[in-house]
């Protein structure tokens, strides 16, 4: 077992606490009200059973909360256990040349917008880093970046990871790309790797990944800067970490599925 019993129990406890929070929000704090829903969406309410809309509300809360908090904490637990040290929301600061910052903004803008008659820029991590390396000029500016996950191994190697849900929006993707380029500038002299990571891949393969927003900023098939699903979890914790994590989720699911059916759906 790559993930020992203590680590597995910590992850299980985190998942159970997370589900508790979602249940509390959907049952106590913001319960589904079919009367109010019918006023807002009368045609929808007229055609589809109430249980479907109620479950839909729960699904949105669950996915949003897991994407914002849950994955980062689970990744920190695994990174700390398998590599030595891991932190969420890790602050990085230092001086960058104005030329580097200008080039970063230019790259981000051109990934979003077509410039004149030129073909719209395509994401290319290696080329982007090379452009920034050639722009070290101008006065220095103090820059601060917060990395979603920072992991340091006992051999001194470091991971800086922007960890988002499997279908991130445009703002999340753009901000992550900008942060990654700044981290590269600040830490280029260290032994490190910088990644945009997704906990799973609803398109199954990297080649088939087709959610449009991150594709504007990342070559989603480039393993030098993008990790998804099994590639991410195994990079963090070692081979087969993904499978072990799925076993943990399945075990906890025996408890949470029963609770959700009884407490939320009333069945």
Residue frames as qw, qx, qy, qz and C-alpha x, y, z in Angstrom:
[[0.000, 0.887, 0.462, 0.000, 0.00, 0.00, 0.00],
 [0.391, 0.419, -0.026, 0.819, 1.41, 3.36, -1.02],
 [0.308, -0.565, 0.073, -0.762, -1.05, 5.19, 1.24],
 [0.247, 0.016, -0.879, 0.408, -0.70, 3.80, 4.75],
 [0.256, -0.587, -0.768, 0.017, -3.65, 3.33, 7.09],
 [0.213, -0.568, -0.309, 0.733, -3.10, 6.68, 8.83],
 [0.019, 0.207, -0.357, -0.911, -3.14, 8.58, 5.54],
 [0.204, -0.309, -0.810, -0.455, -6.17, 6.64, 4.28],
 [0.258, -0.621, -0.684, 0.281, -8.08, 7.40, 7.49],
 [0.131, -0.469, -0.080, 0.870, -7.18, 11.09, 7.25],
 [0.128, 0.015, -0.564, -0.816, -8.53, 11.24, 3.70],
 [0.260, -0.447, -0.840, -0.167, -11.68, 9.34, 4.71],
 [0.222, -0.597, -0.508, 0.580, -12.28, 11.76, 7.58],
 [0.029, -0.317, 0.184, 0.930, -11.84, 14.71, 5.24],
 [0.197, -0.176, -0.727, -0.634, -14.34, 13.30, 2.73],
 [0.280, -0.545, -0.783, 0.100, -16.91, 12.57, 5.44],
 [0.169, -0.548, -0.285, 0.768, -16.55, 16.09, 6.84],
 [0.039, 0.149, -0.432, -0.889, -16.91, 17.52, 3.36],
 [0.255, -0.352, -0.800, -0.413, -20.13, 15.56, 2.72],
 [0.250, -0.570, -0.636, 0.456, -21.44, 16.68, 6.14],
 [0.066, -0.406, -0.009, 0.911, -20.98, 20.30, 5.08],
 [0.183, -0.040, -0.615, -0.766, -22.80, 19.78, 1.77],
 [0.297, -0.462, -0.832, -0.082, -25.69, 17.98, 3.48],
 [0.206, -0.552, -0.466, 0.661, -25.98, 20.72, 6.08],
 [0.027, 0.262, -0.217, -0.940, -26.06, 23.39, 3.40],
 [0.287, -0.104, -0.690, -0.656, -28.67, 21.65, 1.29],
 [0.392, -0.463, -0.795, -0.006, -30.88, 20.45, 4.18],
 [0.352, -0.643, -0.460, 0.502, -30.56, 23.18, 6.83],
 [0.202, -0.462, 0.055, 0.862, -29.05, 26.37, 5.42],
 [0.317, 0.359, -0.345, -0.807, -30.42, 26.39, 1.88],
 [0.485, 0.173, 0.851, -0.105, -33.12, 23.70, 1.57],
 [0.002, -0.117, -0.686, -0.719, -34.74, 23.10, -1.80],
 [0.333, 0.404, 0.494, -0.694, -38.18, 24.74, -1.99],
 [0.306, 0.306, 0.795, 0.426, -40.32, 23.42, -4.82],
 [0.115, 0.856, 0.475, -0.170, -42.79, 26.29, -4.40],
 [0.100, -0.824, 0.204, 0.518, -40.11, 28.91, -4.95],
 [0.337, -0.195, 0.746, 0.540, -38.54, 26.88, -7.76],
 [0.316, 0.553, 0.752, 0.168, -41.94, 26.71, -9.49],
 [0.084, 0.919, 0.190, -0.335, -42.21, 30.49, -9.39],
 [0.153, -0.688, 0.481, 0.521, -38.76, 30.86, -11.04],
 [0.088, 0.262, -0.842, -0.463, -38.98, 27.93, -13.50],
 [0.665, 0.128, 0.387, -0.625, -42.69, 27.11, -13.89],
 [0.785, 0.395, -0.322, -0.351, -42.35, 25.16, -17.14],
 [0.348, 0.396, -0.829, 0.186, -39.48, 23.05, -15.81],
 [0.282, -0.120, 0.751, -0.585, -41.33, 22.31, -12.58],
 [0.741, 0.211, 0.115, -0.627, -44.43, 21.33, -14.53],
 [0.781, 0.402, -0.419, -0.231, -42.65, 18.63, -16.52],
 [0.560, 0.318, -0.705, 0.297, -39.95, 17.09, -14.31],
 [0.704, -0.540, -0.458, 0.048, -40.35, 15.44, -10.88],
 [0.296, -0.923, 0.152, -0.194, -39.32, 17.52, -7.87],
 [0.849, -0.411, 0.248, 0.219, -36.72, 14.91, -6.86],
 [0.740, 0.396, 0.166, 0.517, -34.72, 15.56, -10.03],
 [0.126, 0.845, -0.043, 0.517, -34.40, 19.29, -9.36],
 [0.630, -0.746, 0.181, -0.119, -33.61, 18.67, -5.70],
 [0.896, -0.140, 0.236, 0.349, -30.85, 16.23, -6.63],
 [0.556, 0.637, 0.097, 0.525, -29.54, 18.69, -9.21],
 [0.204, -0.911, 0.139, -0.331, -29.10, 21.33, -6.50],
 [0.794, -0.528, 0.286, 0.091, -27.15, 18.86, -4.39],
 [0.849, 0.239, 0.212, 0.420, -24.95, 17.85, -7.33],
 [0.321, 0.811, -0.024, 0.489, -23.98, 21.45, -8.06],
 [0.439, -0.834, 0.247, -0.223, -23.09, 22.13, -4.42],
 [0.903, -0.276, 0.281, 0.171, -21.08, 18.93, -4.19],
 [0.761, 0.411, 0.154, 0.477, -19.06, 19.46, -7.37],
 [0.120, 0.882, -0.076, 0.449, -18.40, 23.14, -6.62],
 [0.563, -0.763, 0.275, -0.157, -17.26, 22.54, -3.04],
 [0.918, -0.126, 0.266, 0.267, -15.09, 19.55, -3.95],
 [0.637, 0.580, 0.101, 0.497, -13.43, 21.59, -6.69],
 [0.026, -0.893, 0.123, -0.432, -12.79, 24.61, -4.48],
 [0.423, -0.697, 0.478, -0.327, -11.53, 22.92, -1.34],
 [0.933, -0.189, 0.268, -0.148, -11.63, 19.14, -1.26],
 [0.882, 0.399, -0.081, 0.236, -9.13, 18.18, -3.97],
 [0.222, 0.770, -0.396, 0.447, -6.49, 20.60, -2.70],
 [0.545, -0.583, 0.472, -0.374, -6.65, 19.20, 0.83],
 [0.979, 0.010, 0.202, -0.031, -6.57, 15.58, -0.34],
 [0.715, 0.588, -0.190, 0.327, -3.58, 16.35, -2.56],
 [0.073, -0.774, 0.456, -0.433, -1.80, 18.04, 0.35],
 [0.803, -0.390, 0.388, -0.229, -2.29, 14.98, 2.57],
 [0.955, 0.227, 0.118, 0.147, -0.87, 12.68, -0.09],
 [0.480, 0.747, -0.245, 0.388, 2.00, 15.02, -1.01],
 [0.315, -0.740, 0.457, -0.380, 3.04, 15.41, 2.60],
 [0.885, -0.250, 0.367, -0.136, 2.90, 11.67, 3.26],
 [0.916, 0.276, 0.201, 0.208, 4.77, 10.56, 0.14],
 [0.561, 0.653, -0.072, 0.504, 7.21, 13.39, -0.53],
 [0.525, -0.072, -0.419, 0.737, 7.95, 15.02, 2.82],
 [0.025, -0.422, -0.308, 0.852, 6.30, 18.43, 2.82],
 [0.079, 0.465, 0.660, 0.585, 3.17, 19.89, 1.25],
 [0.008, 0.414, 0.394, -0.820, 1.21, 23.11, 1.70],
 [0.238, 0.706, 0.620, 0.246, -1.97, 24.59, 0.29],
 [0.046, 0.972, 0.169, 0.157, -2.12, 28.25, -0.75],
 [0.738, -0.309, 0.039, 0.599, 1.65, 28.60, -0.61],
 [0.120, 0.978, 0.031, -0.167, 2.89, 32.18, -0.92],
 [0.742, 0.066, 0.214, 0.632, 5.82, 32.90, -3.24],
 [0.084, 0.984, 0.086, -0.132, 7.33, 36.35, -3.62],
 [0.651, -0.243, 0.296, 0.656, 10.32, 37.96, -5.24],
 [0.117, 0.711, -0.149, -0.678, 11.52, 40.52, -7.77],
 [0.667, 0.382, 0.563, 0.302, 10.82, 40.20, -11.50],
 [0.208, -0.164, 0.302, 0.916, 11.99, 42.44, -14.30],
 [0.436, 0.500, 0.207, -0.720, 9.34, 44.66, -15.84],
 [0.369, 0.394, -0.647, -0.538, 10.18, 43.09, -19.18],
 [0.072, -0.036, -0.996, 0.040, 9.25, 39.65, -17.85],
 [0.252, 0.436, 0.651, -0.568, 5.91, 40.91, -16.53],
 [0.404, 0.529, -0.165, -0.728, 5.16, 42.66, -19.82],
 [0.287, 0.255, -0.847, -0.367, 5.93, 39.49, -21.77],
 [0.076, 0.204, 0.938, -0.268, 3.69, 37.41, -19.49],
 [0.358, 0.534, 0.382, -0.664, 0.80, 39.82, -20.04],
 [0.367, 0.481, -0.485, -0.631, 1.45, 39.75, -23.79],
 [0.128, 0.082, -0.979, -0.134, 1.36, 35.96, -23.84],
 [0.182, 0.375, 0.801, -0.430, -1.89, 35.81, -21.86],
 [0.374, 0.567, 0.079, -0.730, -3.53, 38.47, -24.05],
 [0.354, 0.419, -0.640, -0.538, -2.53, 36.74, -27.28],
 [0.008, -0.061, -0.997, 0.034, -3.82, 33.39, -26.03],
 [0.234, 0.518, 0.657, -0.496, -7.20, 35.04, -25.47],
 [0.381, 0.797, 0.150, -0.443, -7.37, 37.39, -28.45],
 [0.721, 0.401, 0.329, 0.459, -6.44, 37.41, -32.10],
 [0.246, -0.692, 0.081, 0.674, -3.97, 40.24, -32.77],
 [0.226, 0.567, -0.391, -0.689, -4.57, 41.98, -36.10],
 [0.795, 0.348, -0.308, -0.390, -4.46, 39.57, -39.02],
 [0.095, 0.446, -0.878, 0.144, -2.16, 37.19, -37.21],
 [0.698, -0.203, -0.663, -0.177, -3.26, 33.65, -36.45],
 [0.602, -0.702, 0.104, -0.367, -4.32, 33.40, -32.81],
 [0.049, 0.575, -0.778, 0.249, -1.44, 32.28, -30.58],
 [0.874, -0.164, -0.430, -0.158, -1.47, 28.61, -29.59],
 [0.602, -0.725, 0.307, -0.134, -0.31, 27.58, -26.10],
 [0.827, 0.335, -0.359, 0.273, 3.26, 26.31, -26.04],
 [0.662, -0.742, -0.019, 0.105, 4.84, 26.02, -22.58],
 [0.762, -0.148, 0.176, 0.606, 8.44, 25.62, -23.80],
 [0.356, 0.527, 0.262, 0.726, 8.22, 28.53, -26.24],
 [0.294, -0.881, -0.200, -0.311, 6.54, 30.76, -23.66],
 [0.715, -0.624, 0.037, 0.314, 9.29, 30.14, -21.13],
 [0.653, 0.104, 0.241, 0.711, 11.90, 30.91, -23.78],
 [0.105, 0.759, 0.265, 0.585, 10.20, 34.22, -24.59],
 [0.496, -0.860, -0.082, -0.091, 10.23, 35.19, -20.93],
 [0.794, -0.327, 0.114, 0.500, 13.88, 34.19, -20.56],
 [0.495, 0.302, 0.267, 0.770, 14.71, 36.67, -23.33],
 [0.091, -0.792, -0.279, -0.535, 12.88, 39.55, -21.63],
 [0.638, -0.556, -0.327, 0.422, 14.89, 40.03, -18.44],
 [0.335, 0.252, 0.024, 0.908, 15.21, 43.79, -18.64],
 [0.277, -0.683, -0.225, -0.637, 13.85, 46.91, -17.05],
 [0.227, -0.484, 0.531, -0.657, 13.38, 47.81, -13.42],
 [0.291, -0.088, -0.944, 0.129, 12.56, 45.11, -10.91],
 [0.537, -0.358, -0.074, -0.760, 9.07, 44.78, -9.43],
 [0.221, -0.147, 0.868, -0.419, 8.08, 42.87, -6.28],
 [0.631, -0.037, -0.511, -0.582, 5.63, 40.10, -7.21],
 [0.389, -0.161, 0.789, -0.446, 3.60, 37.77, -5.00],
 [0.613, 0.054, -0.612, -0.496, 1.96, 34.55, -6.20],
 [0.592, -0.233, 0.625, -0.452, -0.07, 31.99, -4.26],
 [0.350, 0.203, -0.859, -0.312, 0.24, 28.41, -5.49],
 [0.800, -0.263, -0.182, -0.507, -2.71, 26.06, -4.90],
 [0.948, -0.307, 0.067, 0.050, -0.33, 23.29, -3.86],
 [0.222, 0.780, -0.570, 0.134, 3.38, 23.30, -3.07],
 [0.974, -0.222, 0.041, 0.005, 5.21, 20.03, -2.50],
 [0.135, 0.789, -0.593, 0.085, 8.86, 19.64, -1.54],
 [0.957, -0.004, -0.288, 0.028, 10.57, 16.25, -1.61],
 [0.725, -0.630, 0.147, 0.237, 13.38, 15.18, 0.67],
 [0.726, 0.087, 0.283, 0.621, 15.83, 15.42, -2.25],
 [0.148, -0.461, 0.013, 0.875, 15.03, 19.13, -2.61],
 [0.020, 0.231, 0.669, 0.706, 12.91, 18.86, -5.76],
 [0.207, 0.333, 0.447, -0.804, 9.71, 20.90, -5.74],
 [0.100, 0.465, 0.777, 0.412, 6.26, 20.81, -7.31],
 [0.185, 0.271, 0.204, -0.922, 4.12, 23.91, -7.83],
 [0.059, 0.314, 0.901, 0.295, 0.61, 22.89, -8.82],
 [0.393, 0.057, 0.018, -0.917, -2.46, 24.79, -9.92],
 [0.036, 0.172, 0.984, -0.018, -5.19, 22.27, -9.06],
 [0.431, 0.097, -0.030, -0.897, -8.64, 22.92, -10.56],
 [0.729, 0.201, 0.550, -0.354, -11.81, 20.94, -11.18],
 [0.560, 0.064, 0.719, 0.406, -11.90, 18.80, -14.31],
 [0.290, 0.674, 0.513, 0.446, -13.95, 21.46, -16.18],
 [0.305, -0.480, -0.213, 0.795, -12.43, 24.80, -15.11],
 [0.312, 0.883, 0.338, -0.090, -13.86, 28.06, -16.39],
 [0.562, 0.680, -0.001, 0.472, -12.01, 30.67, -18.46],
 [0.194, -0.888, 0.239, -0.343, -11.06, 32.89, -15.51],
 [0.814, -0.477, 0.330, 0.024, -9.60, 29.99, -13.52],
 [0.874, 0.250, 0.209, 0.360, -7.61, 28.82, -16.53],
 [0.351, 0.813, -0.057, 0.461, -6.26, 32.27, -17.36],
 [0.400, -0.832, 0.287, -0.255, -5.29, 33.05, -13.77],
 [0.901, -0.282, 0.301, 0.136, -3.56, 29.68, -13.40],
 [0.766, 0.459, 0.102, 0.439, -1.53, 30.21, -16.56],
 [0.099, 0.873, -0.164, 0.448, -0.42, 33.64, -15.44],
 [0.644, -0.682, 0.314, -0.149, 0.53, 32.33, -11.99],
 [0.942, -0.022, 0.232, 0.241, 2.50, 29.44, -13.50],
 [0.587, 0.644, -0.016, 0.490, 4.51, 31.77, -15.74],
 [0.174, -0.859, 0.259, -0.405, 5.31, 34.03, -12.78],
 [0.833, -0.464, 0.300, -0.019, 6.32, 31.05, -10.64],
 [0.875, 0.301, 0.089, 0.368, 8.61, 29.92, -13.44],
 [0.296, 0.789, -0.161, 0.514, 10.31, 33.32, -13.42],
 [0.446, -0.765, 0.296, -0.357, 10.64, 33.42, -9.65],
 [0.779, -0.383, 0.492, -0.068, 11.90, 29.84, -9.29],
 [0.791, 0.565, -0.214, -0.093, 13.68, 29.12, -12.57],
 [0.232, 0.653, -0.683, 0.231, 17.00, 28.52, -10.79],
 [0.541, -0.295, 0.685, -0.387, 15.58, 25.75, -8.59],
 [0.102, 0.016, -0.964, -0.247, 14.91, 22.09, -9.31],
 [0.403, 0.284, 0.539, -0.683, 11.17, 22.31, -9.77],
 [0.052, 0.286, 0.821, 0.492, 8.19, 21.33, -11.87],
 [0.279, 0.245, 0.240, -0.897, 5.13, 23.50, -12.47],
 [0.014, 0.227, 0.918, 0.325, 1.80, 21.99, -13.46],
 [0.546, -0.037, -0.014, -0.837, -1.81, 22.76, -14.27],
 [0.059, 0.033, -0.995, 0.078, -3.56, 19.72, -12.77],
 [0.659, -0.157, -0.172, -0.716, -7.06, 18.24, -12.93],
 [0.493, -0.294, 0.740, -0.351, -8.17, 15.48, -10.50],
 [0.615, 0.226, 0.755, 0.029, -9.95, 13.52, -13.21],
 [0.074, 0.278, -0.516, -0.807, -10.74, 13.67, -16.92],
 [0.630, 0.350, 0.501, -0.479, -14.36, 13.30, -18.07],
 [0.628, 0.623, -0.295, -0.361, -13.05, 12.92, -21.63],
 [0.981, -0.125, 0.141, 0.042, -11.01, 9.88, -20.46],
 [0.790, 0.071, 0.128, 0.595, -7.84, 10.53, -22.52],
 [0.242, -0.605, 0.039, 0.757, -5.67, 13.64, -22.71],
 [0.171, 0.003, 0.622, 0.764, -5.89, 13.59, -26.49],
 [0.100, -0.557, -0.737, -0.370, -9.71, 13.69, -26.36],
 [0.201, -0.567, -0.463, 0.651, -9.96, 16.40, -23.68],
 [0.199, 0.449, 0.497, 0.715, -12.15, 19.04, -25.29],
 [0.197, -0.832, -0.434, 0.284, -13.38, 21.46, -22.63],
 [0.475, 0.738, 0.141, 0.459, -12.75, 24.79, -24.39],
 [0.238, -0.964, 0.049, -0.111, -11.71, 27.15, -21.58],
 [0.622, -0.612, 0.394, 0.289, -8.38, 25.61, -20.45],
 [0.761, 0.267, 0.420, 0.416, -7.52, 24.70, -24.04],
 [0.259, 0.939, 0.067, 0.217, -7.20, 28.42, -24.80],
 [0.216, -0.890, 0.376, -0.139, -4.30, 28.66, -22.35],
 [0.496, -0.455, 0.739, 0.027, -2.77, 25.17, -22.25],
 [0.573, 0.282, -0.698, -0.324, -1.83, 22.43, -24.65],
 [0.769, -0.357, 0.274, -0.453, -3.78, 19.82, -22.69],
 [0.983, 0.130, -0.123, 0.052, -1.69, 16.99, -24.12],
 [0.380, 0.664, -0.470, 0.440, 1.62, 18.52, -22.97],
 [0.820, -0.417, -0.373, 0.124, 2.77, 16.40, -20.03],
 [0.507, 0.169, -0.286, 0.795, 5.45, 18.99, -19.21],
 [0.077, -0.151, 0.240, -0.956, 2.86, 21.38, -17.83],
 [0.679, -0.152, -0.063, -0.715, -0.52, 19.56, -17.64],
 [0.077, 0.076, -0.981, 0.163, -1.47, 16.54, -15.54],
 [0.647, -0.160, -0.127, -0.735, -4.89, 14.88, -15.39],
 [0.923, -0.171, -0.129, -0.319, -6.42, 12.08, -13.36],
 [0.961, -0.189, -0.008, 0.202, -4.10, 9.11, -12.88],
 [0.616, 0.472, -0.145, 0.614, -1.08, 11.04, -14.21],
 [0.151, -0.740, 0.194, -0.627, -1.57, 13.70, -11.54],
 [0.775, -0.552, 0.141, -0.273, -2.20, 11.44, -8.56],
 [0.957, -0.006, -0.017, 0.289, 0.62, 9.05, -9.48],
 [0.426, 0.616, -0.198, 0.633, 3.00, 11.98, -9.98],
 [0.345, -0.716, 0.217, -0.566, 2.12, 13.20, -6.50],
 [0.711, -0.472, 0.407, -0.325, 2.15, 9.94, -4.57],
 [0.220, -0.361, 0.890, 0.169, 3.80, 7.30, -6.73],
 [0.355, 0.045, -0.774, -0.522, 2.54, 4.62, -9.09],
 [0.379, -0.370, -0.839, -0.122, -1.00, 3.33, -8.40],
 [0.011, -0.168, -0.475, 0.864, -1.89, 6.21, -6.07],
 [0.437, 0.002, -0.273, -0.857, -4.88, 6.95, -8.31],
 [0.617, -0.161, -0.727, -0.255, -6.23, 3.41, -7.89],
 [0.379, -0.209, -0.725, 0.535, -5.71, 3.48, -4.12],
 [0.139, 0.099, 0.207, -0.963, -7.45, 6.83, -3.82],
 [0.549, -0.078, -0.461, -0.693, -10.40, 5.47, -5.79],
 [0.544, -0.209, -0.805, 0.111, -10.61, 2.52, -3.37],
 [0.148, -0.186, -0.534, 0.811, -10.75, 4.98, -0.44],
 [0.352, 0.048, -0.098, -0.930, -13.54, 6.97, -2.12],
 [0.590, -0.121, -0.684, -0.412, -15.47, 3.75, -2.82],
 [0.424, -0.222, -0.782, 0.399, -15.21, 2.67, 0.82],
 [0.039, 0.208, 0.350, -0.913, -16.41, 6.05, 2.08],
 [0.388, -0.025, -0.428, -0.816, -19.16, 5.98, -0.53],
 [0.421, -0.287, -0.860, -0.039, -20.79, 3.04, 1.26],
 [0.203, -0.455, -0.569, 0.654, -21.44, 5.45, 4.13],
 [0.070, 0.309, -0.032, -0.948, -22.16, 8.66, 2.21],
 [0.282, -0.126, -0.693, -0.651, -24.53, 7.14, -0.35],
 [0.339, -0.462, -0.813, 0.105, -26.68, 5.72, 2.45],
 [0.162, -0.479, -0.379, 0.775, -26.71, 9.05, 4.29],
 [0.118, 0.172, -0.303, -0.930, -27.57, 11.06, 1.19],
 [0.317, -0.275, -0.795, -0.438, -30.41, 8.70, 0.27],
 [0.366, -0.533, -0.726, 0.235, -31.88, 8.78, 3.79],
 [0.240, -0.548, -0.307, 0.740, -31.17, 12.33, 4.97],
 [0.044, 0.336, -0.252, -0.907, -31.46, 14.26, 1.73],
 [0.326, -0.018, -0.682, -0.655, -33.66, 12.24, -0.60],
 [0.581, -0.112, 0.426, -0.684, -35.76, 10.65, 2.13],
 [0.857, 0.185, -0.335, -0.345, -35.65, 7.16, 0.61]]
